[in-house]
Amino acid sequence: MKRFKSQRHLQRFVSLHDQIANLFHIPRHDIPSNHYRELRSTAMNLRAKIARA
């Protein structure tokens, strides 16, 4: 809980961080580079949409 004012603030941060972090976990070694870039672009667009909400 370092640097968080309360456990509630920590939980709120972790729940948002987890959703975004899962978007970017792409198994790079399993796919061709052009497909990886497409997935990465989709993840960035989705992240921007989440951030605006």
Backbone as CSV, one residue per row, in Angstrom:
resi,resn,N_x,N_y,N_z,CA_x,CA_y,CA_z,C_x,C_y,C_z
1,MET,0.822,-1.190,0.000,0.000,0.000,0.000,0.866,1.254,0.000
2,LYS,2.092,1.114,-0.301,3.019,2.239,-0.290,2.499,3.368,-1.185
3,ARG,2.486,4.577,-0.670,2.081,5.798,-1.384,0.592,5.889,-1.708
4,PHE,-0.227,5.019,-1.200,-1.668,5.131,-1.382,-2.294,5.572,-0.063
5,LYS,-3.256,6.468,-0.155,-3.868,7.011,1.059,-4.722,5.984,1.792
6,SER,-5.346,5.113,1.039,-6.192,4.103,1.681,-6.212,2.843,0.825
7,GLN,-6.722,1.800,1.402,-6.829,0.542,0.685,-7.818,0.675,-0.478
8,ARG,-8.798,1.521,-0.303,-9.786,1.745,-1.366,-9.142,2.372,-2.600
9,HIS,-8.267,3.361,-2.383,-7.560,3.978,-3.508,-6.655,2.964,-4.205
10,LEU,-5.996,2.154,-3.421,-5.140,1.116,-3.981,-5.953,0.152,-4.827
11,GLN,-7.092,-0.298,-4.326,-7.935,-1.250,-5.050,-8.447,-0.652,-6.351
12,ARG,-8.823,0.613,-6.314,-9.307,1.271,-7.524,-8.209,1.341,-8.586
13,PHE,-7.004,1.698,-8.163,-5.880,1.771,-9.094,-5.563,0.399,-9.677
14,VAL,-5.491,-0.601,-8.811,-5.122,-1.943,-9.253,-6.157,-2.507,-10.217
15,SER,-7.428,-2.262,-9.961,-8.457,-2.805,-10.852,-8.372,-2.185,-12.245
16,LEU,-8.090,-0.900,-12.331,-7.928,-0.257,-13.641,-6.621,-0.696,-14.301
17,HIS,-5.567,-0.719,-13.522,-4.256,-1.107,-14.058,-4.295,-2.519,-14.616
18,ASP,-4.953,-3.417,-13.941,-5.025,-4.804,-14.368,-5.724,-4.937,-15.717
19,GLN,-6.813,-4.213,-15.897,-7.543,-4.265,-17.166,-6.666,-3.800,-18.317
20,ILE,-5.948,-2.715,-18.104,-5.097,-2.160,-19.157,-3.874,-3.039,-19.391
21,ALA,-3.273,-3.535,-18.320,-2.089,-4.388,-18.466,-2.419,-5.658,-19.252
22,ASN,-3.610,-6.211,-19.047,-3.997,-7.424,-19.774,-4.112,-7.179,-21.275
23,LEU,-4.424,-5.965,-21.676,-4.522,-5.649,-23.102,-3.174,-5.791,-23.795
24,PHE,-2.103,-5.486,-23.075,-0.788,-5.417,-23.690,0.023,-6.702,-23.542
25,HIS,-0.532,-7.708,-22.896,0.186,-8.976,-22.768,-0.083,-9.818,-24.009
26,ILE,0.741,-9.616,-25.012,0.592,-10.337,-26.276,1.802,-11.262,-26.410
27,PRO,1.592,-12.558,-26.600,2.713,-13.485,-26.730,3.475,-13.249,-28.031
28,ARG,4.478,-12.422,-27.974,5.207,-11.949,-29.151,5.828,-13.078,-29.972
29,HIS,6.312,-14.099,-29.337,7.011,-15.160,-30.057,6.074,-16.084,-30.846
30,ASP,4.773,-15.983,-30.626,3.827,-16.893,-31.267,3.233,-16.369,-32.571
31,ILE,3.437,-15.090,-32.885,2.727,-14.502,-34.012,3.674,-13.698,-34.910
32,PRO,3.300,-13.539,-36.176,4.112,-12.728,-37.093,4.089,-11.249,-36.696
33,SER,5.094,-10.509,-37.098,5.227,-9.112,-36.681,4.072,-8.230,-37.145
34,ASN,3.570,-8.434,-38.373,2.470,-7.590,-38.846,1.196,-7.823,-38.017
35,HIS,0.966,-9.059,-37.609,-0.199,-9.360,-36.769,-0.004,-8.768,-35.364
36,TYR,1.216,-8.832,-34.863,1.532,-8.247,-33.554,1.268,-6.742,-33.569
37,ARG,1.704,-6.055,-34.628,1.469,-4.609,-34.726,-0.018,-4.294,-34.803
38,GLU,-0.781,-5.122,-35.481,-2.231,-4.933,-35.562,-2.879,-5.093,-34.177
39,LEU,-2.482,-6.137,-33.447,-3.017,-6.341,-32.103,-2.627,-5.201,-31.171
40,ARG,-1.401,-4.748,-31.300,-0.903,-3.654,-30.463,-1.682,-2.365,-30.750
41,SER,-1.938,-2.096,-31.998,-2.708,-0.919,-32.388,-4.133,-0.986,-31.825
42,THR,-4.752,-2.154,-31.912,-6.091,-2.344,-31.362,-6.091,-2.126,-29.859
43,ALA,-5.072,-2.638,-29.182,-4.969,-2.467,-27.734,-4.814,-0.993,-27.371
44,MET,-4.013,-0.256,-28.141,-3.821,1.172,-27.861,-5.124,1.947,-28.065
45,ASN,-5.878,1.606,-29.099,-7.165,2.267,-29.338,-8.153,1.970,-28.214
46,LEU,-8.191,0.741,-27.763,-9.076,0.366,-26.677,-8.662,1.065,-25.382
47,ARG,-7.356,1.177,-25.147,-6.846,1.874,-23.963,-7.283,3.335,-23.988
48,ALA,-7.197,3.962,-25.151,-7.609,5.372,-25.280,-9.102,5.514,-24.983
49,LYS,-9.896,4.557,-25.459,-11.335,4.584,-25.209,-11.627,4.439,-23.715
50,ILE,-10.909,3.542,-23.034,-11.089,3.334,-21.603,-10.679,4.594,-20.830
51,ALA,-9.585,5.207,-21.246,-9.075,6.384,-20.562,-10.039,7.567,-20.665
52,ARG,-10.754,7.662,-21.772,-11.721,8.756,-21.967,-12.969,8.566,-21.114
53,ALA,-13.301,7.318,-20.816,-14.540,7.027,-20.078,-14.455,7.412,-18.630
